[in-house]
């Protein structure tokens, strides 16, 4: 059993349920070089998280009590959506921090939803308590193998779509998406991890030599604000990660605005974080280096259709 | 000289300047069948209009006085963008109806802008007076051959991207986009024209047997509110159009909301008008008929980044 064959298998397993997301090559955002972009924010429920959710549910015996998830919003929406699509009960614990738009997104799926005061870790505690009490299956947002394998199908799909880049920039929260990408690529392309300065669990872990707790805040915290990097991600990053860079909230907000103004791609701050590394110069490609940016989340607050 | 070879030539001519826009296949929006979609609203300045603008400027000797355009917004933005990219002066007359977001979009290109009270026809008059006075080159929004040929490159590109549909639904204002599409396809696929009930210049012309003036109003009027269908479009429609259908503002608003909620594609009402024909049942595909929707404009009001 290898990561790559697991991801190939997962890609076939979930193919009837997930959206193949489009790619484009564009030169905008004040950059002097073209960038390959994958619009993974067009995935069901507005982020890559649907991939991990479907892979988990389709490769397990789901108990009658259904599934339970803790989520800053996007993972909860994905689990709720996937559970509904596959006929399972879903219970989602969302930190207050997630905001009204993401909470409404989860509500629309029909899941049973509890809003927990505070940040992600509090929601995770509540979800663990629910799991112990009911026997519902816990779906971790990022640090579980079926989740990571599911997220890895995004990069596998991009490869199949003809990705040419030498280097791929990926935003990191708990590390599920980048872990899946590293697991799929196995060093075949350079992967650059991009984190907000104020929510940088991977960066801190790499510096400390082991996952450590970090404080989380900032405009992307409701999606990227994991207090501790996932151990699966950390292990893969130690072997395969090309570089870890940080961006500040101003750079993230500028990238979010540029994606809309230059290319009419509306994302949440987390979805613009990888691009922010190029626009701010936090990552500077070498002269002939071809770069790609994975746009991963599109659930902004306020939602443009909130009344 | 034929339409198809002209469009092929134009596609090569403008290729360094326009965005190849992505496509996807999705089943959403409450529909029971998949739909192919081209995200042409990701084009420069947020609509297909950049194609016609670049084709016109690159296939003419532009006078020193530069170019002038009258536009409900999207054409003006495209002409201003293309002129700036190619080093020409640009004067744009915009009807007040265009709204603050589109006016700001044009301002960002650096064009000389005049807002004209009332609707599109008033802006066109002002542009014609400016042309007569200065010798600037008039770029018509839809009823000129280089404009139509440029817009036709959108469908040519989609064909090259592997479009499979039997039937393509296209929103119609003055008819530039659908004219270019009909000119390219030459009957190879069924083309369905979709217009708002309250801005239906093509529908009225087909009923009358000749282009006639219509009143324009409704939520898509700032992009689709042409008072009279272009003669080039009318001639092509008489030969090649498969069907003409109408949708009401409620259907357009529902489609606009569904594109965002189901697929995170944010468009203006005009950009959702073609999809509205499927969602409302104004166009009902036969059981095995494969359908495609051209999403053509993404400049909503209010702009999500308006402060």
HADDOCK unambig.tbl for C-alpha pairs under 7 A between the chains (distance, minus, plus):
assign (segid A and resid 19 and name CA) (segid B and resid 26 and name CA) 6.92 0.50 0.50
assign (segid A and resid 21 and name CA) (segid B and resid 24 and name CA) 6.89 0.50 0.50
assign (segid A and resid 22 and name CA) (segid B and resid 22 and name CA) 5.86 0.50 0.50
assign (segid A and resid 22 and name CA) (segid B and resid 23 and name CA) 6.28 0.50 0.50
assign (segid A and resid 22 and name CA) (segid B and resid 24 and name CA) 6.02 0.50 0.50
assign (segid A and resid 23 and name CA) (segid B and resid 22 and name CA) 6.30 0.50 0.50
assign (segid A and resid 24 and name CA) (segid B and resid 21 and name CA) 6.91 0.50 0.50
assign (segid A and resid 24 and name CA) (segid B and resid 22 and name CA) 6.03 0.50 0.50
assign (segid A and resid 26 and name CA) (segid B and resid 19 and name CA) 6.94 0.50 0.50
assign (segid A and resid 42 and name CA) (segid B and resid 263 and name CA) 5.36 0.50 0.50
assign (segid A and resid 42 and name CA) (segid B and resid 264 and name CA) 5.44 0.50 0.50
assign (segid A and resid 43 and name CA) (segid B and resid 263 and name CA) 6.94 0.50 0.50
assign (segid A and resid 44 and name CA) (segid B and resid 263 and name CA) 6.69 0.50 0.50
assign (segid A and resid 46 and name CA) (segid B and resid 264 and name CA) 6.21 0.50 0.50
assign (segid A and resid 263 and name CA) (segid B and resid 42 and name CA) 5.36 0.50 0.50
assign (segid A and resid 263 and name CA) (segid B and resid 43 and name CA) 6.96 0.50 0.50
assign (segid A and resid 263 and name CA) (segid B and resid 44 and name CA) 6.72 0.50 0.50
assign (segid A and resid 264 and name CA) (segid B and resid 42 and name CA) 5.46 0.50 0.50
assign (segid A and resid 264 and name CA) (segid B and resid 46 and name CA) 6.23 0.50 0.50
assign (segid A and resid 264 and name CA) (segid B and resid 298 and name CA) 6.59 0.50 0.50
assign (segid A and resid 266 and name CA) (segid B and resid 266 and name CA) 6.97 0.50 0.50
assign (segid A and resid 298 and name CA) (segid B and resid 264 and name CA) 6.56 0.50 0.50
assign (segid A and resid 304 and name CA) (segid B and resid 304 and name CA) 6.43 0.50 0.50
